[in-house]
């Protein structure tokens, strides 16, 4: 006669659910928290941004003189105007009416789905801001580290356009639609693809279709809005916030500081300690 073991009695088993959702992504944005210790609302009413004036030269006429002797000709202050353009980030989520209704009750889900989606989207925006603060504002995710040919693997280096070979794919996410920008012209090369895998060794990503043969070594890899994009205006290129490599720079990453040449205004150049590297 068969005994009442766990196989026989399996029809009586219940699943026991843990409370809450465990966290599997990094939500600590230390650079942003350090860089943006305090925020204020910008006085922006539209238009092309803010014009600012930068004092770049003194009146050179002050001179030590003797009684009754000649003194220097009149001088003047020197100013240069620049423009601070407006940068923004957009994000969105989509939920069906049924999903919003079904998953707001605790007995149907681990968390209210609408609240969870909105809260985590704020974290996703912060994650992208963290990347921006460490980049030069070009919106470059990485550089192509060699000619990709027409396969489905993209070898990457120089994450965020910062020279280096370690984890070139660190700012690329699975599901992103990406394209290649010609660094010489700023034009978007033909063909955009969707990232299907970000490989753990950090050196490359896998995409969903054959790469266009026009893509080349050292092209800028940028995020694009969707798979139908053909214009660089619908990409992240030159649309990102300016981060430390642009703000604190000797002209290597950004020769112009918000419209003012760092050559014309040396006070806008940072000092580079060569032993510590260009950054």
Secondary structure by P-SEA (a helix, b strand, c coil): ccccccccccccbbbbbbcbbbbccccccaaaaaaccbbbbccccccccbbbbbbcccccccccccccbbbbcbbbbbbbbbbbccccccccccccaaaaaaaccccccccaaaaaaaaaaaaaaaaaaaaaaaccccccccccccccccccbbbbcccccccccccccccccccbbbbbbcccccccccbbbbbccccccccccccccccccccccccbbbbcccccccccccccccccccccccccccccccccccccccccccccbbbbccccccc
